[in-house]
Each structure stands twice: as C-alpha cells, then as structure tokens.
Amino acid sequence: MLSQNDKTEIRSWIEEGIEKIEVRTDNKFEIIHLKLEQILEQTTRHNGGLKDNRSRIEALEKGQVEHTISCPVIEKVRTLEDESLTTKSVKKFMVKTIGFTATGMTIIWIVFQVIVKTIENIPQ
C-alpha cells in the first residue's frame, strides 16, 4: 500500500504533468492564433491591392472608351484603312487580270501555232 506521502507525491507529479500539458496546449493555440493573424493581415493587404488594381483597370477601361469616342484622329485612321484596302483590292484585281490575260494569250498563241503547222502540212 502507498503511504500518504507517496500519494501526495504522485498527485503532485500528475498535477505538474497536467500543468505542462495545459501550458503546451496554450502555447500551441497562441502560435495558431498568431499565424491566423498573419494570414488575416496578408489577405487584407492582398485584397486592398486587388481593389486598387481593379479601380485602376476600371479607370483605364473607362478612359479608353472615352478616348475612342472623342479621338479626333479616328476619321483619318478610317480613311487610311479604306485607302489601304482599296489599294490592296486594286492590286489583287490587276494581278488576277494580268494572269488571266497572259494565260489566255498563251492559249491563243498555242492554238494559232497548231493551226499554222496544220496548214503548212496540208498538201497542195
């Protein structure tokens, strides 16, 4: 059997163990709490940065639309684009026309040569 002193000593060991466990648990919760605070601060910073960037982007988009509407050079740009398209269209038409003409002339020349050779070979 255990004496009263032994029981008291065992009880004090158990209490010390429980206190150490409680201290460790408290420390772990404190660390978790600090980490959560850091995460919250970082998230708040990122969200603030995103809001700033979003407002900047919206301002740029709005400015771009306003610039497009009020730009004095747009008519000149459209005119130049039309002229460029017209020039390209004319060049394509000319190239096609010259190609078809050259092909047609070649075919006519070959047919003419065949007719001349045939006429030359006819006995008189």
ABEGO torsion letter per residue (X at the ends): XBBAAAAAAAAAAAAAAAAAAAAAAAAAAAAAAAAAAAAAAAAAAAAAAAAAAAAAAAAAAAAAAAAAAABAAAAAAAAAAAAAAAAAAAAAAAAAAAAAAAAAAAAAAAAAAAAAAAAAABBX
